[in-house]
Amino acid sequence: MTYRPASTALVAALCGALASIASATEPDESSTTADPVAGLLTASCLDCHAGDSAEAGFDLASLDARSPATQAAAWEKVVRKLRTRQMPPANAYFDDEPLRDAALARLELALDQHAAEFPSPGRTATFRRLTRTEYANAVRDLLGVKVDASLWLPKDESSHGFDNVTVGDLSPTRMDRYVTAARSIARQALGRPGRGPSGRTVRLRPDLTQENHLDGLPLGTRGGALLSHHFPRTGDYEIRVRLMRDRNEEVEGLRGRHELDLLLDRAPIARFEVKPPRRGKAGDGGGDDGWEAATHADVDLHLAKRVNVTAGSHEVGVAFLKDDASLVETARQPHEARFNFYRHPRRTPAVYEVTITGPYGDPAADSSPGDSPSRERILTHTPDGPEQWAGSTHAILAPLLRRAYRRPITPDDLAKPLALFEAGAAVEGSDAERFEAGIELALAGVLVNPNFLFRVERDPVDLPPATAYAVDDVTLASRLSFFLWSAPPDDELLTLAEQDKLGDPATVDAQVRRMLADPRAAALATNFAGQWLHLRNLEGITPDMRAFPDFDDNLRTAFRRETELLFAEMVEENLPVTHLIAPGHAWLNERLAAHYGIPHVRGSHFRRVNLRRVDLGADPARGGLLRHGSVLTVTSYATRTSPVLRGKWVLENLLGTPPKPPPDDIPALEENTVAAGLSVRDRLSAHRAHAACASCHDLIDPLGFAFENYDAVGRFRTLEDELPVDPSGAFPGGGELSGVADLERELLARPDLFVTTLTEKLLTYALGRGLDHRDAPAVRGIVRRAAEDDYRFASLIAAIVDSPPFRQRTAAPPVSLSENSK
């Protein structure tokens, strides 16, 4: 395909739009100088930022205010400080807001005009490996098999807040794991018999409380596990359950008799009785002392069932029947975590792990591949004999390679898979067995091919170095699908790309809205929001059990689910992105509602709860992101809150102004000699006595203090250690805060700050690279366009997809002689 240079018509349109903005923001001569930028610098900036002793080493006197585009990197820093009201600082007694606004408008106009005339869309890496999440989704969409990629692949390292940025490498160890994964996945997808039964064990988190009903399992049950498993062949499989034990190897909570149900696709397939071990007299197998020592070793040995299962993905469930007559289980009381023998002893037994093994018997005689969805998707043609193998193999592999490589394929693309087919088919067996063996090996080869594992963006041939060009439609399709789905493009999107129809704005807009309505867009909540809001960090957080005895994995999971559901609601209903700040309702289940102190919420399933109920008062302390237990917990320490972590989180994720890392020689708060009996506020006040600390903490701490009504696990409080909590703080620019409600009002009063930061996060995630000053004009253009539709999510995404950084790319810079000689 040919490349498309940056359109001159687009440049003209952008310049016209910027001119109209300039006319609306032209300074008023009665209140500002003729040059508002120079006037602002003279009035409030040069006293601190001039000469060799300039504050933070930032010398504004050396910058040319008449031609900001010549020093765009420095002036973009000025723009960000002005827009967030961090400069002039609140203690500078600056009160000429019209002058600041006029200077800001003039700077943005000059920088945006220059960017429109001389586009610099940035350069994404030529080779970008699929992340672990993208790999699993690609396998799912290509073969119809849901896999747990963590079984083979290590975690991806994060950079700029996301794990899809530093993915250009492929170490020998990782390559070996890809080979192992490809062989296993190809065999699962086709359901070919292995050398013997294979097994999978799923182990539950040890801090999971199993005293009550767990979401997804049948009503009337408690505890247990629900897992999805791909059965490669139709045949007999054994499902075995083990129970939780304490450090003495005794089953926890085993008092009386309990019934355990085993379910397949929610249908019961077995019921077991679990009871304490029996003591017996000598002569009945007892010991020398006349009594048999009671042991728990064989209490759960009988919890196994061999069952015939059809090929494909099925849900396996394990749960105890709930004892309705038990007052302990049905009493309405605050939640109590029950998962630890010594500190939180279980009242009843709990499931520890579930193991699925099979198929058993002679694979050729006792099992069959069946008609699984994955086989139907792959084996679209079945030959009658070897003479038809060539045509059937081509008919199977050609469309599969097109989807796997996410582009039109060539004869060279088919050559290696066809050679692998020939090698795989050279085995003993029937014609059908040999054919499927060949397809399996070819399929494994596709899954380790660089065209599958990597997203490749090549510069057009003979393009001058460092030239901006529009990416071709096939590349654009992959950018769009991995952005919205964390998965490859589907047939509809790929066909439009092959027909060069993605240059039509109406077509792209229709595809964006179609893709946002697709279930695969849930990746925006689980993958994007999970990283942007640090929800993934919840997995590694365990608050101090002495300080927070009711924290368990049930609550950890509910925290994350609450935030994901709020984000998903915004996507599905196309709400303004400011909905995340103050939605007016909360997503709760009984466990989370009990933790928050919200009454009348029963059951393990999540539902939308109106927070304007009379019984909750004027401010129920819940709802938006800033009140979510997920955010409040990941920004705390194990024993206490951290205004520093919370303030930094707001600056970084909501305001887009992350503070600088602390100097190496600055001690942590806990290492200070400040009295431990002081409040966190007083201890931080002493911490700010360090001159090197004050510059950042004066900005961070006032934001973090606004959260002090919430403890380290997100519970609302008015006292800390019997002392009143002081949630007073300040917003950048001088606005006083008396709690989270005021912080929400400040964010909603200036939505452009939050929308700009969210746009930067989305664009970083979409491009797989960090942003710099050259991207700032595009970000401002996206925000202005989204503002026309009240910042609705679909409009924001459409503006991102239509922006120069997303649709264009800068060719590689010229290679210097020194680099060429290496």
Secondary structure as GFF3:
##gff-version 3
##sequence-region A 1 822
A	DSSP	beta_strand	4	5	.	.	.	ID=ss1
A	DSSP	alpha_helix	8	24	.	.	.	ID=ss2
A	DSSP	alpha_helix	36	40	.	.	.	ID=ss3
A	DSSP	pi_helix	41	45	.	.	.	ID=ss4
A	DSSP	three_ten_helix	55	57	.	.	.	ID=ss5
A	DSSP	three_ten_helix	60	62	.	.	.	ID=ss6
A	DSSP	three_ten_helix	68	71	.	.	.	ID=ss7
A	DSSP	alpha_helix	72	83	.	.	.	ID=ss8
A	DSSP	three_ten_helix	90	92	.	.	.	ID=ss9
A	DSSP	alpha_helix	97	117	.	.	.	ID=ss10
A	DSSP	beta_strand	127	129	.	.	.	ID=ss11
A	DSSP	alpha_helix	132	143	.	.	.	ID=ss12
A	DSSP	three_ten_helix	149	151	.	.	.	ID=ss13
A	DSSP	alpha_helix	172	190	.	.	.	ID=ss14
A	DSSP	beta_strand	198	203	.	.	.	ID=ss15
A	DSSP	beta_strand	221	231	.	.	.	ID=ss16
A	DSSP	beta_strand	235	243	.	.	.	ID=ss17
A	DSSP	beta_strand	258	264	.	.	.	ID=ss18
A	DSSP	beta_strand	267	274	.	.	.	ID=ss19
A	DSSP	beta_strand	304	309	.	.	.	ID=ss20
A	DSSP	beta_strand	312	321	.	.	.	ID=ss21
A	DSSP	alpha_helix	327	330	.	.	.	ID=ss22
A	DSSP	beta_strand	351	358	.	.	.	ID=ss23
A	DSSP	alpha_helix	363	366	.	.	.	ID=ss24
A	DSSP	alpha_helix	373	378	.	.	.	ID=ss25
A	DSSP	three_ten_helix	386	388	.	.	.	ID=ss26
A	DSSP	alpha_helix	389	405	.	.	.	ID=ss27
A	DSSP	alpha_helix	411	424	.	.	.	ID=ss28
A	DSSP	alpha_helix	431	447	.	.	.	ID=ss29
A	DSSP	alpha_helix	450	453	.	.	.	ID=ss30
A	DSSP	beta_strand	454	456	.	.	.	ID=ss31
A	DSSP	beta_strand	468	470	.	.	.	ID=ss32
A	DSSP	alpha_helix	473	484	.	.	.	ID=ss33
A	DSSP	alpha_helix	491	498	.	.	.	ID=ss34
A	DSSP	alpha_helix	505	516	.	.	.	ID=ss35
A	DSSP	three_ten_helix	519	522	.	.	.	ID=ss36
A	DSSP	alpha_helix	523	523	.	.	.	ID=ss37
A	DSSP	pi_helix	524	528	.	.	.	ID=ss38
A	DSSP	alpha_helix	529	532	.	.	.	ID=ss39
A	DSSP	three_ten_helix	535	540	.	.	.	ID=ss40
A	DSSP	alpha_helix	553	572	.	.	.	ID=ss41
A	DSSP	three_ten_helix	577	580	.	.	.	ID=ss42
A	DSSP	beta_strand	585	588	.	.	.	ID=ss43
A	DSSP	alpha_helix	590	596	.	.	.	ID=ss44
A	DSSP	beta_strand	607	610	.	.	.	ID=ss45
A	DSSP	three_ten_helix	614	616	.	.	.	ID=ss46
A	DSSP	three_ten_helix	625	627	.	.	.	ID=ss47
A	DSSP	alpha_helix	629	634	.	.	.	ID=ss48
A	DSSP	alpha_helix	643	653	.	.	.	ID=ss49
A	DSSP	three_ten_helix	669	671	.	.	.	ID=ss50
A	DSSP	alpha_helix	680	687	.	.	.	ID=ss51
A	DSSP	alpha_helix	691	705	.	.	.	ID=ss52
A	DSSP	beta_strand	719	720	.	.	.	ID=ss53
A	DSSP	beta_strand	723	724	.	.	.	ID=ss54
A	DSSP	beta_strand	729	731	.	.	.	ID=ss55
A	DSSP	beta_strand	735	737	.	.	.	ID=ss56
A	DSSP	alpha_helix	740	749	.	.	.	ID=ss57
A	DSSP	alpha_helix	751	767	.	.	.	ID=ss58
A	DSSP	three_ten_helix	773	775	.	.	.	ID=ss59
A	DSSP	alpha_helix	776	787	.	.	.	ID=ss60
A	DSSP	alpha_helix	793	801	.	.	.	ID=ss61
A	DSSP	alpha_helix	804	807	.	.	.	ID=ss62
A	DSSP	beta_strand	808	810	.	.	.	ID=ss63
A	DSSP	alpha_helix	817	820	.	.	.	ID=ss64
###
